[in-house]
Amino acid sequence: MKFDRKPIPVTDAVAKVMEYERFGGWEEVAIDQCENRILAEGITASHPIPPFNKSPYDGFALKAEDTAEAGSDKPVTFRVIEQVGAGHQSSRAIEHGEAVRIMTGAEIPEGADCVAMFEICQTYEEDSMDYMTIKRQMEKGQNIIEKGSETSLGDVLVNKGTRINPGVKALLATFGYPTVKVGKKPVIGLFATGTELLDVDEELQPGKIRNSNAYMIAAQIERAGGHVKYYGKLEDDFDTCYQAVSRAFSEVDALITTGGVSVGDFDLMPDIYDKLGAEVLFNKIAMRPGSVTTVAEKDGKLLFGLSGNPSACYVGFELYAYPVIQRFAGVEKPYHRKIDAVLGKDFPKPNPFTRFVRGFIHYEDGKVLVSPAGMDKSAVVTTLANTDALIMLPGGTRGFKAGDAVQAILLEDPSGQAAFK
Amino acid sequence: MKFDRKPIPVTDAVAKVMEYERFGGWEEVAIDQCENRILAEGITASHPIPPFNKSPYDGFALKAEDTAEAGSDKPVTFRVIEQVGAGHQSSRAIEHGEAVRIMTGAEIPEGADCVAMFEICQTYEEDSMDYMTIKRQMEKGQNIIEKGSETSLGDVLVNKGTRINPGVKALLATFGYPTVKVGKKPVIGLFATGTELLDVDEELQPGKIRNSNAYMIAAQIERAGGHVKYYGKLEDDFDTCYQAVSRAFSEVDALITTGGVSVGDFDLMPDIYDKLGAEVLFNKIAMRPGSVTTVAEKDGKLLFGLSGNPSACYVGFELYAYPVIQRFAGVEKPYHRKIDAVLGKDFPKPNPFTRFVRGFIHYEDGKVLVSPAGMDKSAVVTTLANTDALIMLPGGTRGFKAGDAVQAILLEDPSGQAAFK
């Protein structure tokens, strides 16, 4: 048994893990399969937007100077030479005294320099010819959306490393990407350990509980942008365990185990790391819950030994595995967004170590509050259902009061941040 | 042409649409396929948590009263009768003077009422028997997590209508749900209209633009929890259009079209609604962008006629289609969360109508700010990439200044709210 572990600060632990972060390379996916994936290349405007001068309204395109004499009692008359719908072009340039009936989104005919809206024009027909009169003066450029006024050719619109949301997808479509290069999802292997664990479809038995960590972590891996490969439960026998872990490790981009990293007699993971020849980056962190979280590295690949305790497991994943998965997938800002918030409820329990309390975000009159999601007993699984943030309470001798300034780590906000600070 | 449309307020429009909201029924999915789906039934504790008295530490289980005489110079000795790991049970109840070596998570043996941590105990062996001495007095109940202390049998833990996050998944596993009843995803049909639209893989042509709305809306439908059925572009010909819309409408739970709802000569949707026998709930809303957003209903099924303008289309979807999709899928709080926030940047342009400005949320010193994501020209597609909120600016004669209190609609926050207000 190894009682002599030295706890390291959370920021040091994160830094040690991130020494081994790497980008997993890209793959090409169809535009209709790319939601929430990460752009492996930025999007540059391959044409101006709009690509031509266009009309924002239904109306008549004409030369503004032709309306110079118009007034409320002096209508000016134009001959309507044709009609242009969106997607079409006029057949020729317009001359003085001519107008083109134009639809929203259609290209402004050559020679025209303004659009008079339908509503201010009168139309009539005479000798099978269409005419239009207007009693107002128009200005050059009026009601014309100029070519390139929204985006110029060559503008960088979205950087690589950006998550694809509906807006980014609209850009991809606009600039003609039927397929798009996105970061590959890392394959994350997952083992649960613990003789006490039953499968989800087994009846409860004396002394045993169902394995909830594996399903929880699998969901966290998916949420982080990884692909889960679940290897099931590790047996108690060391050799069997070692073989299973060793084989799995060769098949994945990173491996997560839950349980077995403590100092108990049945905690096999430390010896497995030894035999694998993996370097243990740390095996004790100055935090609660999750102090026994262990991370090891072999050939640049990471093994995350998360605690068997549900809360500790949850927190350990979000702090140490999440940013590695994000970076692998190509995210530019791999860390959870951390914000200054107002504590919404007393948390009277002092703690010598940094504590990550499961909480939820709420808003009030322009303020952002974070409140504990429930009692923070380290084994309480029920609280996690309401959790969308971790309240980061620094260690010390005092508790915290509602209204105190605290930091909150946002677990469901995809914006992220570039550094863990 | 119908110029005589009467604009209705946004809240009225939402209310009219939601008269036709309905739950789409449930289906059973495997626990490892249920991420982000909506619980069709609440989760009730089918056993207490923990299901038995258990040890939070590695240590020795014993009777506290047996340590009554212990002191720093008065060690009390126990005979260690066996060892119990997590998932196992002791073979018999302990008697006075006896202790059981117990591991974290293991069931407390009958007869024991406290656990002394390893670190405060001395062990030795004599005549092939194991002994343990302790110099401290223990209290009854010390270091025991009592059966049911986290959750009692029958506790309602999560309500139906809740989105399944990693924490909810842990609960499902804990209480033995290999499959789970979730709300069905609505099938949302999608058409784009507009002769000016090119497909994403076509070369740009004079007067034309690529169809970005369809891809954007498809992504919005997926984000809202719907399943997209894309029917492609509608032709210009009325009869062909009518046939296509009519057939599609019979195959989906709701139908979305983009474009064709304006008052232009080529806007066919109003006549299609007529011929379908659909009742138009409204065709003009007192809002910008998106004033021409039209919603019609037939046999309790909805047709959303969104504007062809990208921003108007985006906003129209999030305000009117999103809550319908959420409710169909079983979400209890179907509306986007709307919060009081602080405007982060001037928005000087006054507007007579309620304006929904695309923006993004940021945080500063416990305050929640929302800033415009870019210029809010109604056709600017590039801004949408940075958008995760809509800033709701009431109509009036003045602009808005940084620091003003405004409302923000959160587009990527899954919490939701029960009413649109």
Boltz contact constraints between the chains, C-beta under 6 A:
constraints:
  - contact:
      token1: [A, 35]
      token2: [B, 219]
      max_distance: 6.0
  - contact:
      token1: [A, 35]
      token2: [B, 222]
      max_distance: 6.0
  - contact:
      token1: [A, 47]
      token2: [B, 204]
      max_distance: 6.0
  - contact:
      token1: [A, 58]
      token2: [B, 264]
      max_distance: 6.0
  - contact:
      token1: [A, 85]
      token2: [B, 195]
      max_distance: 6.0
  - contact:
      token1: [A, 85]
      token2: [B, 266]
      max_distance: 6.0
  - contact:
      token1: [A, 86]
      token2: [B, 194]
      max_distance: 6.0
  - contact:
      token1: [A, 86]
      token2: [B, 196]
      max_distance: 6.0
  - contact:
      token1: [A, 87]
      token2: [B, 195]
      max_distance: 6.0
  - contact:
      token1: [A, 87]
      token2: [B, 196]
      max_distance: 6.0
  - contact:
      token1: [A, 87]
      token2: [B, 207]
      max_distance: 6.0
  - contact:
      token1: [A, 87]
      token2: [B, 208]
      max_distance: 6.0
  - contact:
      token1: [A, 88]
      token2: [B, 207]
      max_distance: 6.0
  - contact:
      token1: [A, 89]
      token2: [B, 206]
      max_distance: 6.0
  - contact:
      token1: [A, 89]
      token2: [B, 207]
      max_distance: 6.0
  - contact:
      token1: [A, 103]
      token2: [B, 264]
      max_distance: 6.0
  - contact:
      token1: [A, 104]
      token2: [B, 264]
      max_distance: 6.0
  - contact:
      token1: [A, 105]
      token2: [B, 196]
      max_distance: 6.0
  - contact:
      token1: [A, 107]
      token2: [B, 207]
      max_distance: 6.0
  - contact:
      token1: [A, 150]
      token2: [B, 380]
      max_distance: 6.0
  - contact:
      token1: [A, 151]
      token2: [B, 382]
      max_distance: 6.0
  - contact:
      token1: [A, 157]
      token2: [B, 382]
      max_distance: 6.0
  - contact:
      token1: [A, 158]
      token2: [B, 385]
      max_distance: 6.0
  - contact:
      token1: [A, 166]
      token2: [B, 216]
      max_distance: 6.0
  - contact:
      token1: [A, 166]
      token2: [B, 219]
      max_distance: 6.0
  - contact:
      token1: [A, 166]
      token2: [B, 220]
      max_distance: 6.0
  - contact:
      token1: [A, 167]
      token2: [B, 384]
      max_distance: 6.0
  - contact:
      token1: [A, 167]
      token2: [B, 385]
      max_distance: 6.0
  - contact:
      token1: [A, 167]
      token2: [B, 387]
      max_distance: 6.0
  - contact:
      token1: [A, 168]
      token2: [B, 385]
      max_distance: 6.0
  - contact:
      token1: [A, 169]
      token2: [B, 215]
      max_distance: 6.0
  - contact:
      token1: [A, 169]
      token2: [B, 216]
      max_distance: 6.0
  - contact:
      token1: [A, 169]
      token2: [B, 219]
      max_distance: 6.0
  - contact:
      token1: [A, 170]
      token2: [B, 212]
      max_distance: 6.0
  - contact:
      token1: [A, 170]
      token2: [B, 216]
      max_distance: 6.0
  - contact:
      token1: [A, 170]
      token2: [B, 381]
      max_distance: 6.0
  - contact:
      token1: [A, 170]
      token2: [B, 384]
      max_distance: 6.0
  - contact:
      token1: [A, 171]
      token2: [B, 385]
      max_distance: 6.0
  - contact:
      token1: [A, 173]
      token2: [B, 200]
      max_distance: 6.0
  - contact:
      token1: [A, 173]
      token2: [B, 210]
      max_distance: 6.0
  - contact:
      token1: [A, 173]
      token2: [B, 212]
      max_distance: 6.0
  - contact:
      token1: [A, 173]
      token2: [B, 215]
      max_distance: 6.0
  - contact:
      token1: [A, 174]
      token2: [B, 210]
      max_distance: 6.0
  - contact:
      token1: [A, 174]
      token2: [B, 212]
      max_distance: 6.0
  - contact:
      token1: [A, 174]
      token2: [B, 381]
      max_distance: 6.0
  - contact:
      token1: [A, 176]
      token2: [B, 200]
      max_distance: 6.0
  - contact:
      token1: [A, 176]
      token2: [B, 210]
      max_distance: 6.0
  - contact:
      token1: [A, 178]
      token2: [B, 200]
      max_distance: 6.0
  - contact:
      token1: [A, 178]
      token2: [B, 201]
      max_distance: 6.0
  - contact:
      token1: [A, 194]
      token2: [B, 86]
      max_distance: 6.0
  - contact:
      token1: [A, 195]
      token2: [B, 85]
      max_distance: 6.0
  - contact:
      token1: [A, 195]
      token2: [B, 86]
      max_distance: 6.0
  - contact:
      token1: [A, 195]
      token2: [B, 87]
      max_distance: 6.0
  - contact:
      token1: [A, 196]
      token2: [B, 86]
      max_distance: 6.0
  - contact:
      token1: [A, 196]
      token2: [B, 87]
      max_distance: 6.0
  - contact:
      token1: [A, 196]
      token2: [B, 105]
      max_distance: 6.0
  - contact:
      token1: [A, 200]
      token2: [B, 173]
      max_distance: 6.0
  - contact:
      token1: [A, 200]
      token2: [B, 176]
      max_distance: 6.0
  - contact:
      token1: [A, 200]
      token2: [B, 178]
      max_distance: 6.0
  - contact:
      token1: [A, 201]
      token2: [B, 178]
      max_distance: 6.0
  - contact:
      token1: [A, 204]
      token2: [B, 47]
      max_distance: 6.0
  - contact:
      token1: [A, 206]
      token2: [B, 89]
      max_distance: 6.0
  - contact:
      token1: [A, 207]
      token2: [B, 87]
      max_distance: 6.0
  - contact:
      token1: [A, 207]
      token2: [B, 88]
      max_distance: 6.0
  - contact:
      token1: [A, 207]
      token2: [B, 89]
      max_distance: 6.0
  - contact:
      token1: [A, 207]
      token2: [B, 107]
      max_distance: 6.0
  - contact:
      token1: [A, 208]
      token2: [B, 87]
      max_distance: 6.0
  - contact:
      token1: [A, 210]
      token2: [B, 173]
      max_distance: 6.0
  - contact:
      token1: [A, 210]
      token2: [B, 174]
      max_distance: 6.0
  - contact:
      token1: [A, 210]
      token2: [B, 176]
      max_distance: 6.0
  - contact:
      token1: [A, 212]
      token2: [B, 170]
      max_distance: 6.0
  - contact:
      token1: [A, 212]
      token2: [B, 173]
      max_distance: 6.0
  - contact:
      token1: [A, 212]
      token2: [B, 174]
      max_distance: 6.0
  - contact:
      token1: [A, 215]
      token2: [B, 169]
      max_distance: 6.0
  - contact:
      token1: [A, 215]
      token2: [B, 173]
      max_distance: 6.0
  - contact:
      token1: [A, 216]
      token2: [B, 166]
      max_distance: 6.0
  - contact:
      token1: [A, 216]
      token2: [B, 169]
      max_distance: 6.0
  - contact:
      token1: [A, 216]
      token2: [B, 170]
      max_distance: 6.0
  - contact:
      token1: [A, 219]
      token2: [B, 35]
      max_distance: 6.0
  - contact:
      token1: [A, 219]
      token2: [B, 166]
      max_distance: 6.0
  - contact:
      token1: [A, 219]
      token2: [B, 169]
      max_distance: 6.0
  - contact:
      token1: [A, 220]
      token2: [B, 166]
      max_distance: 6.0
  - contact:
      token1: [A, 222]
      token2: [B, 35]
      max_distance: 6.0
  - contact:
      token1: [A, 264]
      token2: [B, 58]
      max_distance: 6.0
  - contact:
      token1: [A, 264]
      token2: [B, 103]
      max_distance: 6.0
  - contact:
      token1: [A, 264]
      token2: [B, 104]
      max_distance: 6.0
  - contact:
      token1: [A, 266]
      token2: [B, 85]
      max_distance: 6.0
  - contact:
      token1: [A, 339]
      token2: [B, 363]
      max_distance: 6.0
  - contact:
      token1: [A, 340]
      token2: [B, 365]
      max_distance: 6.0
  - contact:
      token1: [A, 340]
      token2: [B, 366]
      max_distance: 6.0
  - contact:
      token1: [A, 341]
      token2: [B, 366]
      max_distance: 6.0
  - contact:
      token1: [A, 342]
      token2: [B, 366]
      max_distance: 6.0
  - contact:
      token1: [A, 363]
      token2: [B, 339]
      max_distance: 6.0
  - contact:
      token1: [A, 363]
      token2: [B, 368]
      max_distance: 6.0
  - contact:
      token1: [A, 365]
      token2: [B, 340]
      max_distance: 6.0
  - contact:
      token1: [A, 366]
      token2: [B, 340]
      max_distance: 6.0
  - contact:
      token1: [A, 366]
      token2: [B, 341]
      max_distance: 6.0
  - contact:
      token1: [A, 366]
      token2: [B, 342]
      max_distance: 6.0
  - contact:
      token1: [A, 366]
      token2: [B, 367]
      max_distance: 6.0
  - contact:
      token1: [A, 367]
      token2: [B, 366]
      max_distance: 6.0
  - contact:
      token1: [A, 368]
      token2: [B, 363]
      max_distance: 6.0
  - contact:
      token1: [A, 368]
      token2: [B, 368]
      max_distance: 6.0
  - contact:
      token1: [A, 380]
      token2: [B, 150]
      max_distance: 6.0
  - contact:
      token1: [A, 381]
      token2: [B, 170]
      max_distance: 6.0
  - contact:
      token1: [A, 381]
      token2: [B, 174]
      max_distance: 6.0
  - contact:
      token1: [A, 382]
      token2: [B, 151]
      max_distance: 6.0
  - contact:
      token1: [A, 382]
      token2: [B, 157]
      max_distance: 6.0
  - contact:
      token1: [A, 384]
      token2: [B, 167]
      max_distance: 6.0
  - contact:
      token1: [A, 384]
      token2: [B, 170]
      max_distance: 6.0
  - contact:
      token1: [A, 385]
      token2: [B, 158]
      max_distance: 6.0
  - contact:
      token1: [A, 385]
      token2: [B, 167]
      max_distance: 6.0
  - contact:
      token1: [A, 385]
      token2: [B, 168]
      max_distance: 6.0
  - contact:
      token1: [A, 385]
      token2: [B, 171]
      max_distance: 6.0
  - contact:
      token1: [A, 387]
      token2: [B, 167]
      max_distance: 6.0
